[in-house]
Amino acid sequence: MTNKTIELLAQRRTQYALGKSLPHSQDKVEALIKQAIRLSPSSFNSQSSRAVILFGAESDKVWSLIEAELRKIVPADAFASTEAKMKGFAAGAGTVLFYEDQDTVRDLQERFPLYADAFPGFSSNSAGMAQLAVWTALAEEGIGASLQHYSPIADEALAQAFGIPSSWKLIAQMPFGSNEAAPDEKTFIEDEKRFVTLGR
């Protein structure tokens, strides 16, 4: 079976070996990221996902700030591997910071009280779909990326550095750049552990 969507999802891989050379201009990459997020679904069409797109020195700053916060909690004698990870992320051409606007979530909770408890989960669903959309779109253009979760460790430092609205909740960080090595092979668990099909 040939399916374009499946082919694109197969291209999306975790890439840790990043470089600063992009196959397209920063303007085109920025437009691609924005469009991927715009087209991502959200419950009640809430469009709660937000993003900060950083290139060059501004992207490097993300990983310097996260590294500084990690130094406060990771023992010094065990920090070498953490420092190497931060340098690897900073080696990329840019970073996307994914946020969810909590004002949007609260507004939906007030307007639709029957679903109030569910809206934070709906927001998480929207965030995940936006992240996958961006990651897959980047992969199709030959741009490597990975998804990182250094929250809430550096939320305050990043918010101060980049003037993030107080209602934006940081969900994930995506360093991206040129593919400097082949990614590891993706492995899968057995279908029997993952899927149930009925009625056929």
Sequence and secondary structure as in RCSB ss.txt:
>XXXX:A:sequence
MTNKTIELLAQRRTQYALGKSLPHSQDKVEALIKQAIRLSPSSFNSQSSRAVILFGAESDKVWSLIEAELRKIVP
ADAFASTEAKMKGFAAGAGTVLFYEDQDTVRDLQERFPLYADAFPGFSSNSAGMAQLAVWTALAEEGIGASLQHY
SPIADEALAQAFGIPSSWKLIAQMPFGSNEAAPDEKTFIEDEKRFVTLGR
>XXXX:A:secstr
   HHHHHHHH  B   EES  SS HHHHHHHHHHHHHTS  GGG   EEEEEEEHHHHHHHHHHHHHHHHTTS 
GGG HHHHHHHHHHHTSSEEEEEEEEHHHHHHHHHH GGGGGGHHHHHHHHHHHHHHHHHHHHHHTTEEE  B  
TTTTHHHHHHHHT  TTEEEEEEEEEEEE S         GGGT      
